Amino acid sequence: MEIALGTGNEHKVFEINEIVKGVNKNIVFVLPKGEFNPVEDGSTFEENSLIKAREGARLSGMLTLADDSGLCIDALDGAPGLYSARYAGTQDEKIARILKELEGKENRKAKFVCCMTLVDKDGNVVHTTRGECHGHIIKERKGTNGFGYDPVFMPDGFDITLAEMSENGKNAISHRGRALVKMLDFIKDMEH
């Protein structure tokens, strides 16, 4: 079963297909054809994932899954949140910005949130899921795996950052992994 992924990010397609391999061998996610450039103007992760899913369905004419995710930091009133990908220019600048904004703050609790929306080829919502990974922001970068804010995010119950974990280790506890496993369970039931 081929399902389009509402993204223009090939790394995301690879990461999601890696998670899927261990759960459901019948599903392969593919990039939609054409220029994927939706206007993400929703006010929640759920709304933005729906916007991306509908754009992917429009381009592919297929069942489409999309996600929207971000880092929410308690001491920054949930920022960067919906703006995680656009919080600064480069990944290094994004990390530098949150580390600077957290200087002198004792509460460094944070969570990664991922919302996934599955739509049919016409853009109608079939199912939605949400996954969260709770932890805290450490004071300096550690690790070189992963991407985004992974080098400064230490998940609860671990003494290493997401960027120090193997891909499989991270996928087992990540917000995206958790949301995806719930979605794959739903799709498996749909297939029968």
C-alpha positions as semicolon CSV with decimal commas, in nm:
position;residue;x (nm);y (nm);z (nm)
1;M;0,000;0,000;0,000
2;E;0,147;0,334;-0,107
3;I;0,055;0,645;0,089
4;A;0,174;0,993;-0,001
5;L;0,349;1,191;0,270
6;G;0,251;1,557;0,284
7;T;0,603;1,699;0,288
8;G;0,881;1,817;0,062
9;N;1,140;1,678;0,307
10;E;1,308;1,359;0,180
11;H;1,473;1,299;0,521
12;K;1,127;1,286;0,681
13;V;1,012;1,029;0,424
14;F;1,322;0,819;0,499
15;E;1,274;0,850;0,878
16;I;0,907;0,752;0,862
17;N;0,972;0,458;0,627
18;E;1,241;0,336;0,873
19;I;0,986;0,336;1,156
20;V;0,726;0,166;0,934
21;K;0,962;-0,121;0,843
22;G;0,946;-0,250;1,199
23;V;0,568;-0,222;1,227
24;N;0,394;-0,277;0,893
25;K;0,584;-0,412;0,593
26;N;0,285;-0,347;0,361
27;I;0,306;0,033;0,371
28;V;0,548;0,256;0,181
29;F;0,538;0,634;0,206
30;V;0,624;0,841;-0,102
31;L;0,675;1,210;-0,175
32;P;0,390;1,379;-0,364
33;K;0,482;1,488;-0,716
34;G;0,506;1,857;-0,795
35;E;0,584;2,168;-0,595
36;F;0,489;2,103;-0,232
37;N;0,447;2,447;-0,080
38;P;0,137;2,474;0,143
39;V;0,069;2,789;0,346
40;E;0,095;2,671;0,707
41;D;-0,125;2,933;0,866
42;G;-0,307;2,713;1,117
43;S;-0,314;2,808;1,484
44;T;-0,244;2,451;1,609
45;F;-0,023;2,157;1,511
46;E;-0,344;1,973;1,414
47;E;-0,454;2,248;1,174
48;N;-0,112;2,268;1,008
49;S;-0,092;1,889;0,964
50;L;-0,433;1,898;0,793
51;I;-0,320;2,182;0,562
52;K;-0,013;1,978;0,459
53;A;-0,212;1,655;0,420
54;R;-0,466;1,824;0,191
55;E;-0,186;1,975;-0,022
56;G;-0,019;1,632;-0,049
57;A;-0,351;1,473;-0,153
58;R;-0,411;1,748;-0,410
59;L;-0,069;1,687;-0,566
60;S;-0,071;1,306;-0,547
61;G;-0,438;1,210;-0,582
62;M;-0,366;0,950;-0,311
63;L;-0,437;0,871;0,051
64;T;-0,200;1,115;0,224
65;L;-0,046;1,145;0,568
66;A;0,112;1,464;0,700
67;D;0,248;1,577;1,032
68;D;0,323;1,902;1,203
69;S;0,552;1,910;1,498
70;G;0,749;2,138;1,717
71;L;0,926;2,200;2,043
72;C;0,727;2,358;2,327
73;I;0,930;2,499;2,619
74;D;0,748;2,573;2,946
75;A;0,960;2,874;3,049
76;L;0,908;3,033;2,705
77;D;0,527;3,001;2,724
78;G;0,532;2,713;2,475
79;A;0,769;2,876;2,226
80;P;0,903;2,805;1,972
81;G;0,594;2,583;1,924
82;L;0,433;2,626;1,582
83;Y;0,734;2,838;1,479
84;S;0,998;2,575;1,564
85;A;1,113;2,543;1,202
86;R;1,122;2,921;1,153
87;Y;1,252;3,036;1,496
88;A;1,583;3,152;1,347
89;G;1,778;3,110;1,022
90;T;1,992;2,799;1,060
91;Q;1,964;2,503;1,297
92;D;2,263;2,636;1,492
93;E;2,095;2,978;1,523
94;K;1,769;2,817;1,643
95;I;1,952;2,627;1,917
96;A;2,156;2,936;2,011
97;R;1,835;3,140;2,039
98;I;1,657;2,902;2,277
99;L;1,972;2,857;2,488
100;K;2,003;3,236;2,519
101;E;1,632;3,276;2,602
102;L;1,664;3,009;2,875
103;E;1,971;3,168;3,041
104;G;1,908;3,205;3,413
105;K;1,582;3,007;3,402
106;E;1,552;2,708;3,636
107;N;1,249;2,551;3,467
108;R;1,388;2,394;3,149
109;K;1,102;2,147;3,095
110;A;1,003;2,098;2,734
111;K;0,818;1,861;2,507
112;F;0,821;1,774;2,141
113;V;0,470;1,746;1,997
114;C;0,369;1,576;1,672
115;C;0,021;1,573;1,522
116;M;-0,054;1,351;1,222
117;T;-0,350;1,371;0,989
118;L;-0,450;1,110;0,732
119;V;-0,677;1,229;0,450
120;D;-0,833;1,050;0,155
121;K;-0,748;1,145;-0,204
122;D;-1,013;1,421;-0,187
123;G;-0,869;1,576;0,130
124;N;-1,131;1,446;0,374
125;V;-0,998;1,363;0,722
126;V;-0,976;0,987;0,781
127;H;-0,788;0,986;1,114
128;T;-0,566;1,202;1,339
129;T;-0,311;1,113;1,608
130;R;-0,086;1,301;1,849
131;G;0,245;1,199;2,006
132;E;0,452;1,376;2,270
133;C;0,804;1,330;2,404
134;H;0,869;1,503;2,737
135;G;1,208;1,611;2,866
136;H;1,416;1,922;2,927
137;I;1,658;2,154;2,750
138;I;2,022;2,108;2,857
139;K;2,269;2,399;2,865
140;E;2,498;2,291;2,580
141;R;2,478;2,078;2,267
142;K;2,556;1,707;2,286
143;G;2,551;1,454;2,004
144;T;2,551;1,469;1,626
145;N;2,261;1,243;1,524
146;G;1,912;1,360;1,441
147;F;1,833;1,717;1,345
148;G;1,663;2,030;1,472
149;Y;1,671;2,076;1,848
150;D;1,781;1,715;1,918
151;P;2,131;1,813;2,050
152;V;1,983;2,012;2,343
153;F;1,677;1,797;2,424
154;M;1,718;1,528;2,692
155;P;1,408;1,303;2,718
156;D;1,272;1,215;3,061
157;G;1,430;0,895;3,195
158;F;1,749;0,930;2,988
159;D;2,091;1,080;3,050
160;I;2,164;1,140;2,682
161;T;2,011;1,378;2,428
162;L;1,805;1,272;2,126
163;A;2,112;1,358;1,916
164;E;2,319;1,102;2,110
165;M;2,070;0,820;2,048
166;S;2,071;0,576;1,759
167;E;1,803;0,635;1,496
168;N;1,611;0,330;1,624
169;G;1,643;0,441;1,985
170;K;1,512;0,787;1,905
171;N;1,227;0,655;1,688
172;A;1,109;0,432;1,975
173;I;1,046;0,729;2,206
174;S;1,011;1,032;1,978
175;H;0,694;1,236;1,937
176;R;0,685;1,144;1,567
177;G;0,744;0,775;1,641
178;R;0,461;0,771;1,897
179;A;0,213;0,950;1,670
180;L;0,311;0,727;1,376
181;V;0,270;0,398;1,565
182;K;-0,086;0,503;1,660
183;M;-0,154;0,595;1,296
184;L;-0,010;0,266;1,167
185;D;-0,237;0,073;1,406
186;F;-0,533;0,258;1,258
187;I;-0,418;0,191;0,898
188;K;-0,366;-0,179;0,977
189;D;-0,729;-0,200;1,096
190;M;-0,837;-0,007;0,783
191;E;-0,667;-0,266;0,557
192;H;-0,882;-0,550;0,693
